[in-house]
Amino acid sequence: MGIEIDLLVNYPKTKRDLKARAESKTEEDRAIARKFGQDFFDGDRKHGYGGFSYMSRFWQPVIPTFQEYFGLDEKSRVLDVGCAKGFMLYDMTQLIPGITVRGIDVSEYAIQNAKDEVKEFLSIADARSLPFEDNSFDVVISINTIHNLEKEECAKALQEIERVSRGKSFITVDAYRNDEEKEAMFAWNLTAKTIMSVDEWKKFFDEVGYSGDYYWFIP
């Protein structure tokens, strides 16, 4: 198994009103969000992002961390599982000219409305069955995506990441370290179907054979 490391340390942090979010979210809101359509990305804030547009301030500070940690250069091949509109991959191509990128997302809406510069490198696909050959990518990245699956399906997605990577990967998942964080996590959650403690996730990674690196999303 890989290591726990925060490769998103330079991603801008947002102050969240967890109490207000918990009071406003309903199961109907979650059901709408989990369709990952227009409502989730560009609809009402209670159903998701409330508008999902490209802003350089989010991923541009993160790409150098990925580049240094994984040794990325113009010869590297990178896959983003759960790429949404491709914003991270766009910034990666801008900061590492010549790099080969691919992205998949279950959302037809996100792919159709992806950033034009990388749209040709993105496709609609399921994390449980990645449409790539074994060992296709130097690095596979998946940010806050696989936890949107039920636990058994989450295991399949991790095994698929393992299969298509050449030994390097990084994921983030919803998690908690104590009761206070657990309460906050379940209040904040909109789309995740698998939420576990940090220790439970580590055990799960070991059980399913995931050998990549990982970190947690804790609101």
Phi and psi in degrees as a GROMACS rama.xvg file:
@    title "Ramachandran Plot"
@    xaxis  label "Phi"
@    yaxis  label "Psi"
@TYPE xy
-77.3837  -153.245  GLY-2
-121.794  158.46  ILE-3
-82.3527  117.451  GLU-4
-150.911  135.983  ILE-5
-91.6429  89.4476  ASP-6
-80.8023  -3.36533  LEU-7
-102.776  21.6438  LEU-8
-57.2681  -28.6522  VAL-9
-97.2714  5.79953  ASN-10
-73.2324  132.527  TYR-11
-58.0937  134.585  PRO-12
-90.9978  140.42  LYS-13
-112.701  132.723  THR-14
-76.2729  126.485  LYS-15
-115.129  138.779  ARG-16
-94.7893  87.8305  ASP-17
-64.9036  -36.6667  LEU-18
-63.291  -45.6375  LYS-19
-65.5549  -39.3713  ALA-20
-65.1437  -43.2668  ARG-21
-61.8683  -39.5912  ALA-22
-72.8817  -25.5734  GLU-23
-93.2488  -21.7488  SER-24
-84.8771  133.396  LYS-25
-118.405  168.698  THR-26
-64.6962  -29.9923  GLU-27
-65.3928  -41.199  GLU-28
-59.8814  -43.9057  ASP-29
-64.3879  -39.6043  ARG-30
-63.4103  -40.3322  ALA-31
-66.6466  -44.2251  ILE-32
-60.6133  -39.6428  ALA-33
-72.2107  -2.78304  ARG-34
-81.2827  -16.6102  LYS-35
51.6019  42.3887  PHE-36
-104.743  -154.675  GLY-37
-59.8246  -38.184  GLN-38
-59.8718  -38.4285  ASP-39
-69.8386  -45.4854  PHE-40
-84.712  -46.4745  PHE-41
-128.329  19.6819  ASP-42
-100.744  -148.47  GLY-43
-65.1963  143.735  ASP-44
-57.9572  -28.9349  ARG-45
-70.9443  -13.1107  LYS-46
-103.745  -0.561965  HIS-47
161.47  -129.978  GLY-48
-74.2391  -28.393  TYR-49
72.45  26.0781  GLY-50
124.424  109.941  GLY-51
-117.589  92.8709  PHE-52
-121.277  156.078  SER-53
-69.5931  131.228  TYR-54
-138.908  122.655  MET-55
-63.7258  -22.5133  SER-56
-68.7536  -16.4976  ARG-57
-80.9429  -61.2474  PHE-58
-94.4746  -22.3567  TRP-59
-58.2994  -37.37  GLN-60
-71.0887  -18.7571  PRO-61
-87.6124  -35.1001  VAL-62
-56.6626  -42.59  ILE-63
-58.7617  -32.5981  PRO-64
-65.796  -46.0857  THR-65
-59.302  -44.5044  PHE-66
-60.1599  -47.5379  GLN-67
-69.0918  -45.1328  GLU-68
-65.7514  -42.5459  TYR-69
-97.0073  -3.57215  PHE-70
66.2062  40.5959  GLY-71
-73.5703  140.426  LEU-72
-148.148  -168.22  ASP-73
-66.2059  -14.3068  GLU-74
-93.9469  -5.24588  LYS-75
-78.2275  152.081  SER-76
-120.257  124.546  ARG-77
-126.539  135.703  VAL-78
-115.028  134.596  LEU-79
-110.486  112.893  ASP-80
-92.0305  111.579  VAL-81
92.1134  48.0392  GLY-82
-77.6811  -11.8592  CYS-83
54.3034  -124.456  ALA-84
-90.0131  8.88022  LYS-85
82.3925  18.364  GLY-86
-64.3919  -42.5865  PHE-87
-63.6108  -43.5249  MET-88
-66.4356  -35.1504  LEU-89
-60.0425  -49.1837  TYR-90
-63.0215  -33.0918  ASP-91
-64.8439  -41.3524  MET-92
-68.4361  -29.9358  THR-93
-74.5457  -36.8962  GLN-94
-91.3138  -18.8261  LEU-95
-129.217  77.4127  ILE-96
-56.0124  135.978  PRO-97
93.5022  -12.8073  GLY-98
-64.8795  144.621  ILE-99
-92.9963  123.675  THR-100
-124.414  147.382  VAL-101
-138.941  149.459  ARG-102
-141.957  145.154  GLY-103
-129.738  149.885  ILE-104
-152.517  147.762  ASP-105
-74.962  -15.5324  VAL-106
-86.2574  112.358  SER-107
-63.0023  -38.4423  GLU-108
-61.2255  -44.8197  TYR-109
-63.1841  -44.5681  ALA-110
-66.1242  -41.4626  ILE-111
-64.9108  -27.9171  GLN-112
-108.327  24.3135  ASN-113
-70.2396  164.093  ALA-114
-62.224  128.128  LYS-115
-54.67  -37.7469  ASP-116
-64.7748  -22.9431  GLU-117
-121.024  2.81683  VAL-118
-55.3357  -36.6618  LYS-119
-67.001  -15.927  GLU-120
-97.6079  1.60006  PHE-121
-111.478  152.071  LEU-122
-148.875  155.988  SER-123
-80.409  121.059  ILE-124
-160.726  168.362  ALA-125
-107.64  134.538  ASP-126
-61.8229  -21.4916  ALA-127
-78.6242  -12.0411  ARG-128
-150.915  80.1575  SER-129
-71.1091  132.414  LEU-130
-82.9486  51.8827  PRO-131
-138.977  156.074  PHE-132
-72.5615  162.598  GLU-133
-56.941  143.843  ASP-134
55.6245  39.2472  ASN-135
-81.5394  -22.0799  SER-136
-129.902  142.103  PHE-137
-66.8643  -37.9674  ASP-138
-141.149  137.025  VAL-139
-118.24  129.316  VAL-140
-120.056  138.264  ILE-141
-144.563  110.194  SER-142
-104.004  116.913  ILE-143
50.1792  48.3508  ASN-144
-123.891  -53.8597  THR-145
-65.7538  -23.1698  ILE-146
-69.3494  -7.93396  HIS-147
-77.4128  -1.93362  ASN-148
-103.342  156.598  LEU-149
-63.4477  160.531  GLU-150
-56.2876  -45.6541  LYS-151
-64.33  -37.6912  GLU-152
-71.2141  -34.3928  GLU-153
-60.3658  -39.7077  CYS-154
-61.8443  -42.1326  ALA-155
-62.7175  -41.6096  LYS-156
-63.3535  -42.0853  ALA-157
-63.0139  -40.2321  LEU-158
-68.4863  -32.3553  GLN-159
-69.1015  -41.5583  GLU-160
-58.8531  -43.3883  ILE-161
-61.2792  -41.819  GLU-162
-65.7356  -44.6443  ARG-163
-86.404  -10.6436  VAL-164
-89.9054  160.162  SER-165
-99.2521  30.6289  ARG-166
107.513  -4.62976  GLY-167
-124.154  128.226  LYS-168
-156.287  162.482  SER-169
-148.503  128.454  PHE-170
-130.067  156.651  ILE-171
-127.053  144.189  THR-172
-140.414  157.045  VAL-173
-67.2232  131.433  ASP-174
-155.669  173.819  ALA-175
-150.737  156.695  TYR-176
-114.862  -12.1687  ARG-177
-156.104  176.695  ASN-178
-63.933  -36.6951  ASP-179
-64.3914  -45.0177  GLU-180
-67.4178  -34.3136  GLU-181
-62.2061  -46.0916  LYS-182
-61.2388  -44.1616  GLU-183
-64.4776  -39.8751  ALA-184
-63.1383  -46.1648  MET-185
-72.1693  -27.2412  PHE-186
-70.9695  -39.4075  ALA-187
-76.2889  -33.5587  TRP-188
-57.6166  136.847  ASN-189
-120.285  -37.881  LEU-190
-121.723  -20.635  THR-191
-67.627  136.884  ALA-192
-106.549  -17.2229  LYS-193
-122.899  108.158  THR-194
-126.839  124.673  ILE-195
-136.261  167.813  MET-196
-70.3166  162.585  SER-197
-54.2969  -46.644  VAL-198
-65.927  -37.1854  ASP-199
-66.1058  -39.3066  GLU-200
-62.8851  -45.4249  TRP-201
-60.2711  -42.0208  LYS-202
-63.7854  -41.1214  LYS-203
-62.6849  -45.836  PHE-204
-55.3897  -45.2279  PHE-205
-64.1017  -42.2  ASP-206
-64.7019  -38.1932  GLU-207
-91.5957  -5.01938  VAL-208
86.552  21.9909  GLY-209
-79.1513  123.083  TYR-210
-111.137  6.32344  SER-211
-85.5199  -176.367  GLY-212
-88.2319  166.502  ASP-213
-159.418  160.124  TYR-214
-156.109  177.654  TYR-215
-116.661  147.548  TRP-216
-102.258  116.748  PHE-217
-131.381  111.322  ILE-218
